[in-house]
Amino acid sequence: MSPQDESCNVVKGDVLLEDVSNCFLQADTRLLAAVSIDNLVVVEKADAVLVASKDRVQDVKAIVAQLKS
């Protein structure tokens, strides 16, 4: 896991933040910009973007199941 910034965010890739705290943000192929969010997971991939509350990130498997069906 990458180190946290002063607002407890973990950032990977080309990411711009303004008033963001307690988030995990990953941009693999494009610029990701976030404004005034808290406690979210945002993952940008070439073919999809995931946005989820950190409290519900375990439910991502339900989305994966829908994509596979």
N, C-alpha and C positions, 0 to 999 in steps of 0.2 A: 504494500500500500504506500502511496506517495505521502509525503509529509503534509500536515495541515497548515493553512495560512492562519493569520491572526484572527480570522472570523470562523475558524473551524471548518473551512472548506478544503476538500481535496480536489485538485484540478489537474487534468491531463489533456494535453493538446492545445489548440488555438482557442482560448476561452477568455472572454471579457466579462468582468463582474462589476456590478454597482449595487450596493446595499444587499448583499447575499450572505447568508450565514448557514452553517451546519449542512452543507450540501456536498454531494459528489458529482462532479461535472467532467465528462469526457467527450472530446471532439476528435474523431478520427480523420474526417475528410473535409470538413467545412468549419468556418468560424461559428462558435457558439457564444451567444450573448445572453446574459441573464440579468434581470433587474428586479430587485425587491422580492426575492424568494427566500424561503427558509425550509430546511429539513426535507429537501428533495434529492432524488437521484435523476440525473439527466445524462443519457448516453446517446451520442450521435454516431451512427455507423453509415456506411455508403448507401445502404438500402433501407434504413429505418431509424427512427428516433424513439427512444423510450423516455418517458417522464413518469416518475412514481414517487409517492411519499416514502420516505425512508422507513416509516412505520409499516408499510405494506409491501415492501420490496419482495418478500417471500411469495407474493401472489403473482409474480411475473410468470411463473410456470403455467398459470391459467391462460395467459396471452399466448405463450409458446404453443400450448395445446391447440388453441384456436387457429394459429397459423399453420399448424401441421395438418389440420382437418380439411 
